[in-house]
């Protein structure tokens, strides 16, 4: 093995669309969706349309699980062999909402022959996706391990993930509700606006309609940018395609962003936020 080339890997919750990867190859380890007696690999055995169709009809609520350390060991070995390298940088869903980082660290300890770096993104969906893409671009250009990690960390610092959910029921059931707990028990027609802060799902505000929640989300994005312009952006949705497209149009118009990626969220994340969720992930331009 050369040991010179850096291979960037991630997990299935990043759910990066093909057009965003733009030819980059990023190996993905799937998380697990557990539905009664059935187990599905996120994004492999079950895709968003099938998942949401089933979720709306099912009386059994799905749960989720991180890949095991053993699965990570097999994954890392395969990536090293296929990439002809011993140097792997993995960026994963926030350790504060999943045990994926812990499993990756456990696998790393079992593979002293490989040079594995584990990065806790403190994010997920396209927030994680943007961190991965920044690192993968540097790696594809022949960047060193420190340069690849620095690109990830620099993107992480400029990242924002905001999202409006139709109901807190799914986050509450899945135990991922964080500081949004204070909204529980409020009127059912309240639409909470949430964000990822230090890797946790936290509450921002609540409004009475989804349209107002989206408007507020864009206002907050504007405030966070301050004098800076918006760099890369993505609009994510959970079984809410038309609404997501509408939000993407508003982002293009308001912030003058030429590229706004559109993507669903993976079934594992969808199980926690629920249908009707729409969000924006963006970086301030550097």
C-alpha positions as CSV (number, residue, x, y, z in Angstrom):
1,X,0.0,0.0,0.0
2,X,1.2,3.5,-0.8
3,X,0.0,5.1,2.4
4,X,0.1,8.5,0.6
5,X,-3.4,8.7,-0.7
6,X,-6.1,9.8,1.8
7,X,-9.6,8.2,1.4
8,X,-12.5,10.1,2.9
9,X,-15.5,8.1,4.1
10,X,-18.8,8.8,5.8
11,X,-22.0,7.3,7.0
12,X,-25.4,7.0,5.3
13,X,-27.0,9.9,7.1
14,X,-25.0,12.4,5.0
15,X,-27.1,11.3,2.0
16,X,-25.1,13.4,-0.4
17,X,-26.8,13.7,-3.9
18,X,-24.8,12.5,-6.9
19,X,-24.7,16.0,-8.4
20,X,-23.1,17.4,-5.2
21,X,-20.4,14.7,-5.3
22,X,-19.6,15.7,-8.8
23,X,-17.5,12.7,-9.5
24,X,-15.9,12.3,-6.1
25,X,-15.9,8.8,-4.6
26,X,-16.9,8.7,-0.9
27,X,-17.4,5.2,0.5
28,X,-20.4,5.1,2.8
29,X,-21.2,2.8,5.8
30,X,-24.9,2.4,6.4
31,X,-26.6,2.9,9.7
32,X,-29.5,0.5,10.6
33,X,-33.2,0.9,10.6
34,X,-35.0,-1.6,12.7
35,X,-38.7,-2.2,12.1
36,X,-40.2,-4.9,14.3
37,X,-38.3,-8.0,13.4
38,X,-36.8,-6.6,10.2
39,X,-33.5,-4.8,9.8
40,X,-32.7,-2.5,6.9
41,X,-29.4,-0.9,5.9
42,X,-30.1,2.8,5.6
43,X,-30.2,3.8,1.9
44,X,-29.2,0.3,0.8
45,X,-32.2,-2.0,1.6
46,X,-34.7,0.9,1.9
47,X,-34.9,4.2,0.2
48,X,-36.8,7.4,1.2
49,X,-40.0,6.8,-1.0
50,X,-40.4,3.2,0.3
51,X,-39.7,4.2,3.9
52,X,-42.1,7.1,4.1
53,X,-44.9,5.2,2.4
54,X,-44.5,2.5,5.0
55,X,-44.0,4.9,7.9
56,X,-47.4,6.6,7.2
57,X,-49.2,3.2,7.4
58,X,-47.3,1.4,10.0
59,X,-48.5,0.9,13.6
60,X,-45.0,-0.1,14.6
61,X,-42.5,2.7,15.0
62,X,-39.0,2.0,13.6
63,X,-35.9,2.5,15.7
64,X,-32.4,3.1,14.5
65,X,-28.9,1.8,15.4
66,X,-25.3,2.7,14.5
67,X,-23.0,0.2,12.7
68,X,-21.2,-2.1,15.0
69,X,-17.4,-1.9,15.6
70,X,-17.2,-5.2,13.7
71,X,-19.0,-3.7,10.7
72,X,-16.6,-0.8,10.8
73,X,-13.6,-3.1,10.9
74,X,-14.8,-4.8,7.8
75,X,-15.6,-1.5,6.1
76,X,-12.2,0.1,6.9
77,X,-10.4,-3.0,5.6
78,X,-12.4,-3.0,2.4
79,X,-11.8,0.7,1.9
80,X,-8.1,0.4,2.4
81,X,-7.8,-2.5,0.0
82,X,-10.0,-0.9,-2.7
83,X,-8.3,2.5,-2.3
84,X,-4.8,1.0,-2.1
85,X,-4.0,3.1,0.9
86,X,-3.7,2.8,4.7
87,X,-4.9,6.4,5.4
88,X,-8.6,6.9,6.0
89,X,-10.5,9.9,7.3
90,X,-14.0,9.2,8.4
91,X,-16.6,11.9,9.1
92,X,-19.7,10.8,10.9
93,X,-23.1,11.9,12.3
94,X,-22.8,13.9,15.6
95,X,-21.7,11.8,18.6
96,X,-24.4,13.6,20.6
97,X,-27.2,12.0,18.6
98,X,-25.7,8.6,17.5
99,X,-23.1,6.1,18.7
100,X,-21.6,5.9,15.2
101,X,-18.4,7.8,16.2
102,X,-17.9,5.5,19.2
103,X,-18.2,2.4,16.9
104,X,-15.7,3.9,14.5
105,X,-13.2,4.7,17.3
106,X,-13.6,1.1,18.6
107,X,-12.8,-0.3,15.2
108,X,-9.8,2.0,14.8
109,X,-8.4,0.6,18.0
110,X,-8.6,-2.9,16.4
111,X,-6.7,-1.8,13.2
112,X,-3.3,-0.5,14.3
113,X,-2.0,-1.3,10.8
114,X,-4.2,1.4,9.3
115,X,-3.9,5.2,9.8
116,X,-7.5,6.0,10.6
117,X,-8.7,9.5,11.7
118,X,-12.3,9.8,13.1
119,X,-13.9,13.2,12.8
120,X,-17.1,13.9,14.8
121,X,-19.0,16.3,12.5
122,X,-21.4,17.4,15.2
123,X,-23.9,17.5,12.3
124,X,-25.8,15.2,10.0
125,X,-27.7,15.2,6.7
126,X,-26.1,17.7,4.2
127,X,-24.4,19.5,7.1
128,X,-22.3,16.4,7.4
129,X,-22.4,16.2,3.6
130,X,-20.7,19.6,3.2
131,X,-18.0,18.7,5.6
132,X,-17.4,15.4,3.8
133,X,-17.4,17.1,0.4
134,X,-14.8,19.8,1.5
135,X,-12.5,17.1,2.8
136,X,-13.0,14.8,-0.3
137,X,-12.1,17.6,-2.7
138,X,-8.8,18.2,-0.9
139,X,-8.1,14.5,-0.8
140,X,-8.9,14.2,-4.6
141,X,-6.4,17.0,-5.3
142,X,-3.7,15.0,-3.5
143,X,-3.9,16.9,-0.2
144,X,-2.1,15.5,2.9
145,X,-3.9,14.1,5.9
146,X,-3.6,17.4,7.9
147,X,-4.9,19.4,4.9
148,X,-7.9,17.0,4.5
149,X,-8.8,17.3,8.2
150,X,-8.3,21.0,8.2
151,X,-10.7,21.4,5.3
152,X,-13.3,19.4,7.3
153,X,-12.9,21.5,10.4
154,X,-12.9,24.8,8.6
155,X,-16.2,23.9,6.9
156,X,-17.6,22.7,10.2
157,X,-17.0,26.2,11.7
158,X,-19.0,27.9,8.9
159,X,-21.9,25.5,8.9
160,X,-25.5,26.0,9.9
161,X,-28.3,23.4,9.9
162,X,-31.9,24.8,10.5
163,X,-35.1,22.8,10.1
164,X,-38.8,23.0,10.7
165,X,-40.7,19.9,11.7
166,X,-44.5,19.2,11.4
167,X,-44.5,17.6,14.9
168,X,-42.0,16.9,17.7
169,X,-43.6,13.4,18.1
170,X,-40.8,11.6,16.1
171,X,-37.9,13.4,17.9
172,X,-39.5,12.7,21.2
173,X,-40.1,9.0,20.5
174,X,-36.6,8.5,19.3
175,X,-35.1,10.3,22.3
176,X,-33.2,12.9,20.1
177,X,-35.2,15.9,21.2
178,X,-32.5,17.7,23.2
179,X,-33.4,21.3,24.2
180,X,-36.6,21.2,22.1
181,X,-38.2,19.4,25.1
182,X,-39.6,22.7,26.3
183,X,-41.9,22.7,23.2
184,X,-43.6,19.4,24.2
185,X,-47.1,19.8,25.4
186,X,-47.7,22.9,23.4
187,X,-50.7,23.2,21.0
188,X,-50.5,20.5,18.3
189,X,-50.7,23.1,15.6
190,X,-47.4,24.8,16.6
191,X,-44.6,24.3,14.2
192,X,-41.2,24.2,15.9
193,X,-38.1,25.6,14.3
194,X,-35.0,23.7,15.4
195,X,-31.3,23.7,14.7
196,X,-28.2,21.7,15.3
197,X,-26.1,23.4,18.0
198,X,-22.9,21.7,19.3
199,X,-24.1,18.5,17.8
200,X,-27.5,18.5,19.5
201,X,-31.0,19.2,18.3
202,X,-32.0,22.4,20.0
203,X,-35.1,24.7,19.9
204,X,-35.0,28.1,18.2
205,X,-38.6,29.2,18.2
206,X,-42.1,28.1,17.4
207,X,-44.7,29.5,15.0
208,X,-48.3,28.7,14.1
209,X,-47.8,27.7,10.4
210,X,-45.2,25.9,8.3
211,X,-45.1,28.9,6.0
212,X,-44.1,31.2,8.9
213,X,-41.6,28.6,10.1
214,X,-39.9,28.7,6.7
215,X,-39.9,32.5,6.6
216,X,-38.4,32.6,10.1
217,X,-35.8,30.0,9.1
218,X,-34.7,32.2,6.2
219,X,-34.6,35.3,8.5
220,X,-32.3,33.4,11.0
221,X,-30.1,32.3,8.1
222,X,-29.8,36.0,7.1
223,X,-28.9,37.0,10.6
224,X,-26.2,34.3,10.9
225,X,-24.6,35.3,7.7
226,X,-24.4,39.0,8.8
227,X,-22.2,40.7,6.2
228,X,-21.1,37.5,4.6
229,X,-22.7,35.9,1.6
230,X,-24.0,32.4,1.5
231,X,-21.6,29.8,0.0
232,X,-22.9,26.3,-0.6
233,X,-26.4,25.5,0.4
234,X,-28.7,22.5,0.4
235,X,-32.5,22.2,1.1
236,X,-33.5,18.9,2.6
237,X,-37.0,17.5,3.0
238,X,-38.7,14.5,4.5
239,X,-41.4,13.3,2.1
240,X,-42.2,17.0,1.3
241,X,-40.7,17.4,-2.2
242,X,-42.8,20.3,-3.5
243,X,-42.3,22.3,-0.3
244,X,-38.6,21.6,-0.4
245,X,-38.4,22.8,-4.0
246,X,-40.3,26.0,-3.0
247,X,-37.8,26.7,-0.2
248,X,-34.9,26.1,-2.5
249,X,-36.3,28.7,-4.9
250,X,-36.6,31.2,-2.0
251,X,-33.0,30.5,-1.0
252,X,-31.7,31.1,-4.5
253,X,-33.7,34.4,-4.8
254,X,-33.0,35.8,-1.4
255,X,-29.3,34.8,-1.1
256,X,-28.2,34.8,-4.7
257,X,-26.8,31.3,-4.5
258,X,-26.4,29.7,-7.9
259,X,-26.3,26.1,-6.6
260,X,-28.8,24.9,-4.0
261,X,-28.6,21.1,-3.7
262,X,-31.9,19.3,-3.2
263,X,-32.0,16.1,-1.3
264,X,-34.2,13.9,0.8
265,X,-33.0,12.8,4.2
266,X,-32.0,9.2,4.7
267,X,-34.6,6.9,6.3
268,X,-32.6,6.7,9.6
269,X,-32.8,10.5,10.0
270,X,-36.4,10.6,8.7
271,X,-37.4,8.2,11.4
272,X,-36.4,10.8,14.0
273,X,-37.7,14.0,12.5
274,X,-40.8,12.7,10.7
275,X,-42.6,13.5,7.5
276,X,-43.2,17.1,6.5
277,X,-39.8,18.3,7.8
278,X,-38.0,20.8,5.6
279,X,-34.6,22.3,6.4
280,X,-31.6,24.3,5.0
281,X,-27.9,23.5,5.4
282,X,-25.5,26.2,4.4
283,X,-22.0,27.5,4.9
284,X,-21.0,31.2,5.0
285,X,-18.6,31.9,2.2
286,X,-15.0,31.9,3.4
